[in-house]
Amino acid sequence: MRPSALTTDIALRRVAERYRTALVRTARIENPDAWAALQDDLGAALTILGERGDDVALREAVAAFRDALKVRTRKRDPCEWATTQNNLGNALLTLGQRGDDAAIRDAIAAYRNAAMENNRKRNPLDWANTQNNIGNALLTLAKRGDDAALHDAITAYRRALKEHTRGRAARAWAMTQTNLGNALLTLGQRGDNAALRDAITAYCEAAKELTRERAPLDWAAIQNNLGVAYQALAKRGDNAPLLDAITAFRAALEERTRRRAPLYWAATQHNLGNALRVLGERGNVAALHDAVTTYRAALEERTRERTPLGYAQTQCELGNALQALGERGHDEALPASIAAYTNALAALRACGVPAYVAEAKRSLARARRLLRGR
């Protein structure tokens, strides 16, 4: 029996060891199909372990799937070949999302291989799943600066939605709409207002199926992403989407509670703080005070030990909000702003992110100048 995502780590390692033992006893030459099936099963167990943070297991999964493909050729067994190509793509994608660009490109190649056999005419839903996976891989590359991959990701998600319809596969449709929204949001954050509005439409579509009652944490994630999209629109100077962003973030926090999902709660608190800070910088001093409170709440979970970069980013934004208060006559906020920037700098230097360090240094210098001028 293949393991599932509910299998414990200890049980998964035992399962993997049983597959390895069986492989020792199964000769590839004498029984190639059984040998390939065991390699695929071993890869599946190792992939689940890898998804839980074990990079060594992920690399072993990739090796197992590639071994299976030495027997499961497209000519010899096209259906199993396509299945294993898809499994290989999943393992490579997880590896690539941890920083390995070559693994991402290999994942895309594996998914495209799978789609050649599981094509739209023969297996429409499998084809749509593969298009969604291709989109996920391309979006990972896009977030690292590859603009061509970003447009290709949007195309892949839209292809998937031709078969992932709400009437035919409601949850898959909603998840693909969410993924499309994420890709469009990334494009919008690079200056495309039409893409931002399309992202909002995609998220709203997804929320029709991933409702608060049916899937509360998925719904909360959509609300958070909606907030990010609205806030990006607000950067063009319009307060209406900024208020929509604040509403969306607060809605997300109704389900993304600190007890249920502490780091997601903190991330959304950070996002809410950003929206409140911008509103405050546009003249709403009460919103600046709320932003300070919200950032400090986020830092209760975004500690330096737990998420050093997230901690530093929130400290920087807290410094910005306090500095804005200081500029508006709240002199007591400036020493607190300097303390926040100092905390951020210490963490950023340890993280090895020179661009962020330089920005924090500039902010700290400005806060010190303001304080000296009082």
C-alpha positions as CSV (number, residue, x, y, z in Angstrom):
1,M,0.0,0.0,0.0
2,R,1.3,3.4,-1.0
3,P,1.7,5.9,2.0
4,S,-0.5,8.9,2.3
5,A,0.1,12.5,3.5
6,L,-1.4,11.4,6.9
7,T,1.3,8.8,7.5
8,T,3.7,9.7,10.3
9,D,7.4,10.4,9.5
10,I,8.5,7.3,11.4
11,A,6.0,5.1,9.5
12,L,7.1,6.7,6.2
13,R,10.7,5.8,6.9
14,R,9.7,2.3,7.7
15,V,7.7,2.0,4.5
16,A,10.7,3.4,2.5
17,E,13.0,0.8,4.1
18,R,10.6,-2.0,3.2
19,Y,10.6,-0.8,-0.4
20,R,14.4,-0.7,-0.4
21,T,14.5,-4.3,1.0
22,A,12.0,-5.4,-1.6
23,L,14.2,-3.8,-4.3
24,V,17.2,-5.8,-3.2
25,R,15.2,-9.0,-3.6
26,T,13.7,-8.0,-7.0
27,A,15.9,-8.3,-10.0
28,R,15.4,-5.6,-12.6
29,I,16.3,-7.9,-15.5
30,E,14.0,-10.8,-14.4
31,N,11.1,-8.7,-13.2
32,P,11.4,-5.2,-14.6
33,D,7.7,-4.1,-14.1
34,A,7.7,-5.1,-10.4
35,W,11.2,-3.4,-9.9
36,A,9.9,-0.2,-11.6
37,A,6.7,-0.2,-9.5
38,L,8.8,-0.5,-6.3
39,Q,11.0,2.4,-7.4
40,D,7.9,4.5,-8.0
41,D,6.4,3.6,-4.6
42,L,9.7,4.3,-2.9
43,G,9.8,7.7,-4.6
44,A,6.3,8.4,-3.4
45,A,7.2,7.7,0.2
46,L,10.3,9.8,0.0
47,T,8.5,12.7,-1.7
48,I,6.1,13.0,1.3
49,L,9.1,13.0,3.7
50,G,10.7,15.6,1.5
51,E,7.7,17.8,1.5
52,R,8.0,17.8,5.3
53,G,11.5,19.3,5.1
54,D,13.9,16.4,4.3
55,D,15.9,17.5,1.3
56,V,17.9,14.3,1.3
57,A,14.7,12.3,1.0
58,L,13.6,14.5,-1.9
59,R,16.8,13.9,-3.8
60,E,16.5,10.2,-3.2
61,A,12.9,10.4,-4.5
62,V,14.1,12.0,-7.7
63,A,16.6,9.2,-8.1
64,A,14.0,6.6,-7.5
65,F,11.6,8.0,-10.1
66,R,14.4,8.3,-12.6
67,D,15.3,4.7,-12.0
68,A,11.7,3.7,-12.6
69,L,11.7,5.6,-15.9
70,K,14.6,3.4,-17.1
71,V,12.0,0.6,-17.3
72,R,8.8,2.6,-17.7
73,T,9.5,4.1,-21.1
74,R,6.8,5.8,-23.1
75,K,7.0,3.2,-25.8
76,R,6.8,0.2,-23.4
77,D,4.2,1.5,-20.9
78,P,2.9,5.0,-21.9
79,C,0.4,5.3,-19.0
80,E,2.8,4.4,-16.3
81,W,5.5,6.5,-17.9
82,A,3.3,9.5,-17.7
83,T,2.4,8.8,-14.1
84,T,6.0,8.5,-13.1
85,Q,6.9,11.7,-15.1
86,N,4.3,13.6,-13.1
87,N,5.6,12.1,-9.8
88,L,9.1,13.1,-10.8
89,G,7.9,16.6,-11.5
90,N,6.3,16.9,-8.1
91,A,9.5,15.9,-6.3
92,L,11.6,18.2,-8.5
93,L,9.2,21.1,-8.0
94,T,9.4,20.8,-4.2
95,L,13.2,20.7,-4.4
96,G,13.1,23.7,-6.7
97,Q,10.9,25.8,-4.4
98,R,13.8,25.6,-1.9
99,G,16.1,27.4,-4.3
100,D,17.2,25.0,-7.0
101,D,16.4,26.6,-10.3
102,A,17.7,23.6,-12.3
103,A,15.3,21.4,-10.4
104,I,12.4,23.7,-11.4
105,R,13.3,23.5,-15.0
106,D,13.6,19.7,-14.8
107,A,10.2,19.7,-13.2
108,I,8.7,21.6,-16.0
109,A,10.2,19.2,-18.5
110,A,8.8,16.2,-16.6
111,Y,5.3,17.7,-16.4
112,R,5.4,18.5,-20.1
113,N,6.4,14.9,-20.8
114,A,3.4,13.7,-18.7
115,A,1.1,16.0,-20.7
116,M,2.2,14.5,-24.0
117,E,0.6,11.2,-22.9
118,N,-2.1,12.4,-20.6
119,N,-3.2,14.9,-23.2
120,R,-6.4,17.0,-23.1
121,K,-8.3,14.7,-25.5
122,R,-7.4,11.4,-23.7
123,N,-7.4,12.4,-20.1
124,P,-8.7,16.0,-19.7
125,L,-8.7,16.2,-15.9
126,D,-5.2,14.7,-15.7
127,W,-4.1,17.1,-18.4
128,A,-5.5,20.0,-16.5
129,N,-3.8,18.9,-13.3
130,T,-0.5,18.8,-15.2
131,Q,-1.1,22.3,-16.6
132,N,-1.7,23.6,-13.1
133,N,1.6,21.9,-12.0
134,I,3.4,23.5,-14.9
135,G,2.0,26.9,-13.9
136,N,3.2,26.4,-10.3
137,A,6.7,25.6,-11.5
138,L,6.8,28.5,-13.8
139,L,5.5,30.9,-11.1
140,T,8.3,29.8,-8.8
141,L,10.8,30.8,-11.5
142,A,8.8,34.0,-12.2
143,K,9.1,35.1,-8.5
144,R,12.9,34.9,-9.0
145,G,12.7,37.5,-11.8
146,D,11.9,35.5,-14.9
147,D,9.2,37.6,-16.6
148,A,8.8,35.2,-19.5
149,A,8.0,32.4,-17.1
150,L,5.4,34.6,-15.4
151,H,3.4,35.0,-18.6
152,D,3.8,31.3,-19.4
153,A,2.5,30.5,-15.9
154,I,-0.6,32.6,-16.5
155,T,-1.1,30.8,-19.8
156,A,-0.8,27.4,-18.2
157,Y,-3.3,28.2,-15.5
158,R,-5.8,29.4,-18.0
159,R,-5.3,26.2,-20.0
160,A,-6.1,24.2,-16.9
161,L,-9.3,26.1,-16.3
162,K,-10.6,25.0,-19.7
163,E,-11.1,21.5,-18.1
164,H,-11.0,22.4,-14.4
165,T,-14.5,23.9,-14.6
166,R,-16.5,24.6,-11.5
167,G,-19.2,22.2,-12.5
168,R,-16.8,19.3,-13.3
169,A,-14.1,19.6,-10.6
170,A,-15.1,22.3,-8.2
171,R,-12.2,22.3,-5.7
172,A,-9.6,21.9,-8.5
173,W,-11.2,24.8,-10.3
174,A,-11.0,27.0,-7.1
175,M,-7.4,26.1,-6.4
176,T,-6.4,26.8,-10.0
177,Q,-8.3,30.2,-9.8
178,T,-6.3,30.9,-6.7
179,N,-3.0,30.0,-8.4
180,L,-4.0,32.2,-11.4
181,G,-4.7,35.0,-9.0
182,N,-1.2,34.6,-7.5
183,A,0.4,34.8,-10.9
184,L,-1.6,37.8,-11.9
185,L,-0.8,39.5,-8.6
186,T,2.9,39.0,-9.2
187,L,2.5,40.6,-12.7
188,G,0.4,43.4,-11.2
189,Q,3.1,44.1,-8.6
190,R,5.4,44.8,-11.5
191,G,3.2,47.6,-12.7
192,D,0.3,46.0,-14.6
193,N,-2.9,47.5,-13.1
194,A,-5.1,45.3,-15.4
195,A,-3.4,42.2,-14.0
196,L,-4.2,43.3,-10.5
197,R,-7.8,43.7,-11.3
198,D,-7.8,40.3,-13.0
199,A,-6.1,38.8,-9.9
200,I,-8.9,40.2,-7.7
201,T,-11.5,38.7,-10.1
202,A,-9.7,35.3,-9.9
203,Y,-9.6,35.4,-6.1
204,C,-13.3,36.3,-5.8
205,E,-14.1,33.4,-8.1
206,A,-12.1,31.0,-6.0
207,A,-13.9,32.2,-2.8
208,K,-17.2,31.2,-4.3
209,E,-16.1,27.6,-3.8
210,L,-13.6,27.8,-1.0
211,T,-16.1,29.5,1.3
212,R,-15.4,30.4,4.9
213,E,-17.9,27.7,6.0
214,R,-16.5,25.0,3.7
215,A,-12.7,25.7,3.8
216,P,-12.0,28.4,6.4
217,L,-8.2,28.5,6.1
218,D,-8.3,28.4,2.3
219,W,-10.8,31.2,2.4
220,A,-8.6,33.2,4.8
221,A,-5.6,32.7,2.5
222,I,-7.7,34.1,-0.4
223,Q,-8.8,37.1,1.8
224,N,-5.1,37.8,2.6
225,N,-4.2,37.6,-1.1
226,L,-7.1,39.9,-2.0
227,G,-5.7,42.4,0.5
228,V,-2.3,42.3,-1.1
229,A,-3.8,42.9,-4.5
230,Y,-6.0,45.8,-3.3
231,Q,-3.0,47.3,-1.5
232,A,-1.0,47.1,-4.7
233,L,-3.7,49.0,-6.5
234,A,-3.8,51.6,-3.7
235,K,-0.1,52.4,-4.4
236,R,-1.4,54.3,-7.4
237,G,-2.9,56.9,-4.9
238,D,-6.5,55.7,-4.5
239,N,-7.7,55.2,-1.0
240,A,-10.7,53.1,-1.9
241,P,-8.7,49.9,-2.6
242,L,-6.6,50.6,0.5
243,L,-9.7,50.5,2.6
244,D,-10.7,47.3,0.8
245,A,-7.3,45.8,1.6
246,I,-7.7,46.6,5.3
247,T,-11.2,45.0,5.2
248,A,-9.8,41.8,3.5
249,F,-6.9,41.5,5.9
250,R,-9.2,41.8,8.9
251,A,-11.5,39.2,7.4
252,A,-8.6,36.8,7.0
253,L,-7.6,37.2,10.6
254,E,-11.1,36.0,11.7
255,E,-10.0,32.5,10.6
256,R,-6.2,32.9,10.6
257,T,-6.1,33.1,14.3
258,R,-2.9,33.1,16.3
259,R,-3.8,29.8,18.0
260,R,-4.8,28.1,14.7
261,A,-2.0,29.3,12.4
262,P,0.5,31.5,14.3
263,L,2.9,32.3,11.5
264,Y,0.2,32.9,9.0
265,W,-1.6,35.1,11.6
266,A,1.6,37.1,12.0
267,A,2.1,37.4,8.2
268,T,-1.4,38.8,7.8
269,Q,-0.9,41.1,10.8
270,H,2.2,42.4,9.0
271,N,0.2,43.0,5.8
272,L,-2.6,44.7,7.8
273,G,0.1,46.9,9.4
274,N,1.4,47.9,6.0
275,A,-2.0,48.9,4.8
276,L,-2.7,50.9,7.9
277,R,0.7,52.6,7.7
278,V,0.0,53.8,4.2
279,L,-3.4,55.1,5.2
280,G,-1.7,56.9,8.1
281,E,1.0,58.4,5.9
282,R,-1.9,59.8,3.8
283,G,-3.2,61.8,6.8
284,N,-5.0,59.3,9.1
285,V,-2.9,59.5,12.3
286,A,-5.1,57.0,14.1
287,A,-4.3,54.5,11.4
288,L,-0.6,55.0,12.1
289,H,-1.1,54.2,15.8
290,D,-3.1,51.1,14.7
291,A,-0.2,50.1,12.4
292,V,2.3,50.3,15.3
293,T,0.0,48.1,17.4
294,T,-0.5,45.6,14.6
295,Y,3.3,45.3,13.8
296,R,4.0,44.7,17.5
297,A,1.4,42.0,17.5
298,A,3.0,40.3,14.5
299,L,6.4,40.4,16.3
300,E,4.9,38.2,19.1
301,E,5.2,35.3,16.6
302,R,7.7,36.7,14.0
303,T,10.6,36.4,16.4
304,R,14.2,36.6,15.3
305,E,14.8,33.0,16.3
306,R,11.8,31.7,14.5
307,T,11.7,33.7,11.3
308,P,14.7,36.0,11.2
309,L,14.0,37.7,7.8
310,G,10.3,38.1,8.6
311,Y,11.2,39.5,12.0
312,A,13.6,42.0,10.3
313,Q,11.0,43.1,7.7
314,T,8.3,43.7,10.4
315,Q,10.8,45.6,12.5
316,C,11.6,47.8,9.5
317,E,7.9,48.5,8.9
318,L,7.4,49.2,12.6
319,G,10.3,51.7,12.3
320,N,8.6,53.3,9.3
321,A,5.3,53.7,11.1
322,L,7.0,55.1,14.2
323,Q,9.1,57.5,12.1
324,A,5.9,58.7,10.3
325,L,4.4,59.4,13.8
326,G,7.6,61.3,14.8
327,E,7.4,63.4,11.6
328,R,3.9,64.4,12.7
329,G,5.0,65.7,16.1
330,H,5.0,62.5,18.2
331,D,8.6,62.9,19.4
332,E,8.4,59.9,21.7
333,A,8.0,57.7,18.6
334,L,11.4,58.6,17.1
335,P,13.6,56.7,19.8
336,A,11.3,53.7,19.3
337,S,11.7,54.0,15.5
338,I,15.5,54.0,15.9
339,A,15.3,50.9,18.2
340,A,13.2,49.1,15.6
341,Y,15.6,49.8,12.7
342,T,18.5,48.8,14.9
343,N,16.8,45.5,15.7
344,A,16.1,45.0,12.0
345,L,19.7,45.7,10.9
346,A,21.1,43.2,13.3
347,A,18.9,40.5,11.9
348,L,19.4,41.5,8.3
349,R,23.2,41.4,8.6
350,A,22.9,37.9,10.0
351,C,20.6,36.9,7.0
352,G,23.1,38.1,4.5
353,V,20.8,40.4,2.5
354,P,22.8,43.5,1.5
355,A,20.1,45.3,-0.3
356,Y,17.8,45.2,2.7
357,V,20.7,46.2,5.0
358,A,21.4,49.3,2.9
359,E,17.7,50.3,3.0
360,A,17.5,49.8,6.7
361,K,20.7,51.9,7.2
362,R,19.1,54.7,5.2
363,S,15.9,54.6,7.3
364,L,17.9,54.5,10.6
365,A,20.0,57.5,9.5
366,R,16.9,59.5,8.6
367,A,15.3,58.7,12.0
368,R,18.4,59.8,13.8
369,R,18.5,63.1,11.8
370,L,14.9,63.7,12.7
371,L,15.6,63.1,16.4
372,R,18.6,65.4,16.4
373,G,16.5,68.1,14.8
374,R,14.1,68.2,17.7
